[in-house]
Amino acid sequence: MAAFAHKPGLKNEAPYEREQRRLVAAAIEAKESGELRISDALFSQAFDIYFDRSIAVQRAFVRLMLGGSSRYCSDLEFFADRDEEKLHKQFETTCVTRDTLPFIHSGLAASRFPDASTVQRVTKRSDGRTEYTMLDKDGDVKIRISTALGDTIFMLCNEMPQFQGGEREMYKLFGKNTKYPTAALEERISGIVYIGSIVGSDGVLRDHHVLRGLHGSMDREALRVVRLMPPWQTGSHQGQTVPVKYYLPVRFTMR
């Protein structure tokens, strides 16, 4: 189980850092006392203040102790990178199943993916989805989809969706509508919040969620701005419109 040291209070520590440190200390104390649900809630409050890797990892292990392997995997999914070999290995062993097989054995319809020869399949415990990456006979990636309970979402398709007017117009919309949260501005926090969304087959965006955040107030503002977006030009596969998973960066820059 991973352990993380916490810095003592710093003289110039910002108010949000002090509050986050207080919550983390209380969460650790609750964990050591066996009050795991309280620990989970306190880690979540701390994580909402500021997007911190170590807090997510600590919360993941509390959730595993609670018996929630899917929630454990969800916390680790964006943090168990290859730079931390032990954590990455544990994530891969516990949360991911991988295999490669001929397309004919994939269970997918050949008529939908005529160029596919081989399929790399990844099943994730975090949300129960299985991702299929289809390669042609030369080993080139052609299509990537994700499925769960009969729901198929494309991650790579023949024609990817796009904002009406292109990326430049999309960033203009962000710039015009994004309000820098006062708390984050006072603490001089800047950077990019990454939002995951699905562009539906009707072009309407849905299922918005924070992939990588900065600060609770900034994450909420990024979600608010993304929800203002009008319908997109839809993605398509073999001439048919399809839902596509898309990642949107909302930048906060101090001037």
N, C-alpha and C positions, 0 to 999 in steps of 0.2 A: 504494500500500500504506500502511495506516495506521501511524503511529508513536506511541508513548506514552512520556512521560517518567516516570521512577520517582523517588519521593521519597527523599532521603537518610535514613539512620536517625534517628529521633526519640528524644529523651531518654526520653520516657514511652511509647515504643512497646511494645505488648503482645507477649508471646512469639509468639502465632500470626501477628501482623503481621510480625515479624522473619523467621520461618520462611517465610512466603509471599513476602516480598520477596527472600529468598535464592534460593528456587526460581525466581522470575521472572527474576532476574538470570542464573541458570545457564541457564535456557531460552533467553533472548535470546543468550547467548554461544554456546550450541549451534547455534542458528539461524544466526548469523553465520558459524559454522565449517562450515556445510553439514550438520550432524548433525541432520537434520530429525525423525527418529523419536524421538531422545532429547529434542529440544526439545518435541515434542508430549507426551511422557510427563511432562516436568517441568512444563509448563503445566497439565496435567491434575492433577498432585499439588497444585499451587498453588491451582487452582480448587476442589479438594475441601476445602481448608482454609476458604475463605471465598468465597461467591458474588460474584465480582467481574466486572463488565461488561468492563473493559479486558482482563482475562486471556482471557476467552472470545473476544473479537475478535482478539487476537493469535494465539491458538491456531487460530482459523479460517483465518487467512492461511497459517500453517504447514501446515495440512491441505490447503489449496488447492495449495500448492507440492508437496505429496506426491502430488497428483493425485486427492485425495478430495473431489470437488465436493459430494457429498451430505453428508459430515461437515462441510465448510465451511458449507454452508447450514444444517445443524442447529445449529451454534454461533451463527450470526447471527440465526436466526429470531426470538428474543425480545429481540434487542439492536439490530437495525437499524431503529430507530424513526424517525419522521419528523422528530424534532428534529435528527438528523444527516443532512442532506439527501444528502450525497455517499455515505455508507454505505448509506442506505436505497435510493438509486437503484441502487447496485451490487447489493444484495441482490435487488431487484425484477428487474433485468436478468438476473442469473445464476441465480437460484433459483426464480423464480415465472413461470408462464405464466397469463395471464388472458384470458377472453373472455366475451361475452354472446351467447346464441343463443335462438331460439324453442324451447320445450320439445320440440316434435316432432322437432327435430334433435339432441336431447341423448343419445339412445340409452337413456334411462330408460323404464320401463314406465308408460304413461299410466294404467293401472288402479291403480297404487300411489300415484300423485300426481295425483288428478283435478282439483285446483284450480290446478295449476301452469300458467302461461302462458309465462313466461320463465325462463331459467336463467342464473345467473352462475356461471361455472366457473373454479376456481383449481387448478392443478396445482403441487405443491411437490416440488422436487428432493430436499429433506431426507429424506423417507421414501417418495417415490413415490406419495403419495396424491393423489387429486383430490377437491376439495371442491365440492359443488353446493349453491348457495343458490337455492331455488325461490320465485318471486314469482307472485302472482295477477295478473289483468288490471288491477288498480288499482295494481300496483307494491308491494304489501305482502308482506313475507317470510312464507312459510308453513312451509316445512320446510328444514332444512339437514342434509346427509349428507356422509360422507367415505368414499371407496371405494379399495381397493387389492387387486389379485389376487383379486377376487371377494368380498372381505370388505367389508361395508357397516356403517359405524358412524354412528349418528345424533348430531347435535350439537344439533338442535332438532326436536322431534316433537310430536304432538298432546297426549300426556300425558308430561311429563318424570318421570324416576324420583325417588324421595325416600327419605330415611332413615326407617325405621319410627319413627313418633312425631314426625317433623318435625325441622327444623334445631335447635330447642332441645335435644332429646334427643341429637342428634348432638354438639353442643358440650359437653354434659354428659359424654358418653363421652370426648371429647378431654381435657376437664379432669381427669377421674378417672384416666386412664391415661397421660397425657403426663408424662414425667420430664425435668426441665430438665437438660441435660447439664452436668456439672461445669465442663468447660473453658469453655463458653459463658457459664455463670453467673459464673465468675471474671473473665471478660473483659467482663462486663456487656453482652452482646449480646442484643438482644430484637427481636421483629418477627414476621412471618408467613412460613411456608414454604408455598408453593402446590404441591400434589400433583395431577397429572393421573391419572385412573383411568377405566376403562371399566366401567360397570354392565351386566353381561351380561343376556341375555334370561331368565336364571334368577335374576337379582337379585344374584348373586355379583360382587364387585368384583375386577378383574384388571388386568394391565398397568400397574401403578403406576409413576410416574416423577416426578422433581422438575422442575417447570416453572420456579419461581423459588425459590432457596434463600437461606440466611443464612450457615450455617457447616456444615462437613461433619458434625459431630456432631449438629447440630440437624436437618439434612436426613435423616440416617439415623433419628433418633428419630421424625420426622414420618411417614416411610415405615412404621416399625414400628407406630405407633398406627393408621394407616389400615388396615393389614393385619388389625387386630383387629376391624374392623367386621363385623357380621353381614349377611346378605343384605338388600338394599333392596327396597322396593316398586318393581317394574319399570316402565320406560318403555314406551309403546305407540304404535303408528301404525296407524290404521285398525282398531283393536281387536286388533291382534296385538302381542305383546311383542317389543321390539327392543333391541339393545345400544346404549347411549348413552355418549358421552364426557362426563365430568363433572370439574369442578375443585373441589378441596377445600382450604380454608385452615386450616392448623394454626398457632395463635397461641402464641407464647412471650412471656409477660409477667413481668417481675421484680416481686416484691412486697416 
